[in-house]
Amino acid sequence: MPSIKCLIVDDEPLARKLIAGHVEKLPEWAIVAQCKNAMEAYETLMKERVDVLFLDINMPVISGVDFYRSLKDPPYLIFTTAYPEYAVEGFELEAVDYLVKPVTFNRFLKAAERIHERISTPGTTKTRLSPPTDYLFIKHFSKLVKVRFEDILFLEAQKDFVKFVTRQEEMLAGMTMKEAEDILPGDQFLRVHRSYIVSLKAITAVFGNTIEIDKHQLPIGANYKDAVMG
């Protein structure tokens, strides 16, 4: 049974097909999905376990670099691109490997061997690419929107969505509160109710069982009161 699951993200169909063909030659590897843009990749990562991400750097709307930086717990990363001049950027980000298209099977195999080395070596980090410290991407209807942590006031559960209330606007994201809680940095945000997550620095007052943020008054759930008052 395949033990290494990979995701291929590239806006070029032929490039996806080539990488997929190489992956299929490795019996211990399996393709979770093939995506043509960052939004599709984000949806897949929210639902599936992915060990290795083959990611094109030069994609429309959101580059591979920006997309990868938006992931809180990213898979092992192998960058791909048709432009050799991007190799410097790829190596500076210190991904596991960097493949220039068209990717030959022999070159692909070397990258796969590096992945095996990382997985088999205890304590080895997936990549030294720094995670984002001040933003995330959320799926807002048909697009991915970059949201800075400093702009978020609070999040509110809305059935199958989460409403992000920022200083500028309100946006519905296709995720659960648990998923949102896992993505947001714990030193900046706090779950105060089954339906609310708040920005700690946005809180203007706390009284009784209520938190005040800007002009909003939000309830503190009984199960969360100790965390708020602590």
Secondary structure, DSSP 8 states (H G I E B T S, - for coil): ---EEEEEE-S-HHHHHHHHHHHTT-TTEEEEEEESSHHHHHHHHHHS--SEEEEESS-SSS-HHHHHHT-SS--EEEEEES-GGGHHHHHHTT-SEEEESS--HHHHHHHHHHHHHHHHSTT--S------SSEEEEEETTEEEEEEGGGEEEEEEETTEEEEEESS-EEEESS-HHHHHHHS-TTTEEEEETTEEEEGGGEEEEETTEEEETTEEEE--GGGHHHHH-
